[in-house]
């Protein structure tokens, strides 16, 4: 089951099937109080979140990861994301976010895309990570066995025709469509149904 938490400009998703809860994307730094309010509204406790994962390491997707790690939430990083984990640090410093806590990759579980089905299965979640780098090199989508795909900032499928010459975007969507999704969950757009 996927629950949408809307408390910043980026949609955050809570995934829980038969085991541990996984939070996907965390919005911008400084949003922890409204994050907790969104959890309460959705009937989710911080204790329900065992792991978090970012679709990519832009500031509007990872702002709370460090704080969540301090609260006991474990971070999953795909190996293709490792060089980008601290991409947002200088942006938050420049913008004066003194309380921003950077992600701690030394305390994270780093996996390859190929290892993702096994790790997710250990959490009771059917699915896998898919490297979808057309937005940025560290972008990873989550394809769930339930037919839902969380695609972060992947350009929405209905706009694909407008980007005909973008072969990387086409390749990313070809990967996602192989999973025969019934529901696409975007970071900044309304969900799409297929």
NORHUTA-V752479 format. One record per pair of residues at least 12 apart in sequence whose C-alpha atoms are under 8 Angstrom apart, sorted by the first residue. I is the first residue (numbers start at 1). GAP is how many residues later the second one is. Records with the same first field share a line. If there is no record, write none. Layout:
BEGIN
I->GAP / GAP
END
This chain:
BEGIN
1->14 / 15 / 16 / 145
2->12 / 13 / 14
3->12 / 39
5->30 / 33 / 34 / 37
6->32
7->20 / 24 / 27 / 28 / 31
8->19 / 20 / 23
9->18 / 19 / 51 / 179
10->15 / 16 / 17 / 18 / 50 / 51 / 177 / 178
11->14 / 15 / 16 / 175 / 176 / 177
12->12 / 13 / 14 / 15 / 175
13->12
14->35
15->110
16->108 / 109
17->107 / 108 / 109
18->105 / 106 / 107
19->104 / 105 / 106
20->28 / 29 / 30 / 31 / 103 / 104 / 105
21->27 / 28 / 29 / 30 / 102
22->27 / 28 / 29 / 30 / 31
23->26 / 28 / 29 / 30
24->28 / 29 / 30 / 31
25->27 / 28 / 29 / 30 / 36 / 37
26->28 / 34 / 35 / 36 / 37 / 38 / 39
27->32 / 33 / 34 / 35 / 36 / 37
28->31 / 32 / 33 / 34 / 35 / 36
29->30 / 31 / 33 / 34 / 35 / 63 / 68 / 71
30->33 / 34 / 67 / 69 / 70
31->32 / 33
32->32
49->24
50->22 / 23 / 24
51->22 / 23 / 24 / 25
52->13 / 21 / 22 / 23 / 24
53->22 / 23 / 24
54->23 / 86
55->83 / 84 / 85 / 86 / 87 / 96 / 97
56->25 / 80 / 82 / 83 / 84 / 96
57->24 / 27 / 28 / 29 / 30 / 31 / 81
58->29 / 30
59->28 / 29 / 32 / 33
62->41
63->37 / 38
64->36 / 37
65->36 / 37 / 38
66->34 / 35 / 36 / 37 / 38
67->33 / 34
69->34 / 35
74->33 / 34 / 35
75->30 / 32 / 33 / 34
76->32 / 33 / 34 / 35
77->28 / 31 / 32 / 33 / 34
78->32 / 33 / 34 / 35 / 62
79->31 / 32 / 33 / 34
80->32 / 51 / 57 / 58
81->56 / 57 / 58
82->23
84->54
85->18 / 20
86->16 / 17
89->13
113->15 / 16 / 17 / 18
114->15
116->12 / 13
117->12
125->19
126->18 / 19 / 20
127->15 / 16 / 17 / 18
128->14 / 15 / 16
129->12 / 13 / 14
130->12 / 13 / 45 / 46
131->41
132->22 / 40 / 43
133->35 / 39
134->20 / 34 / 35 / 38
135->18 / 19 / 20 / 34
139->13 / 14
140->12
143->33 / 36 / 38
147->32 / 33 / 34 / 35 / 36
148->33 / 34 / 35 / 36 / 37
149->27 / 32 / 34 / 35 / 36
150->34 / 35 / 36 / 37
151->33 / 34 / 35 / 36
152->33 / 34 / 35 / 36
153->33 / 34 / 35
154->15 / 32
155->14
156->30 / 33
157->16
181->13
182->12
END
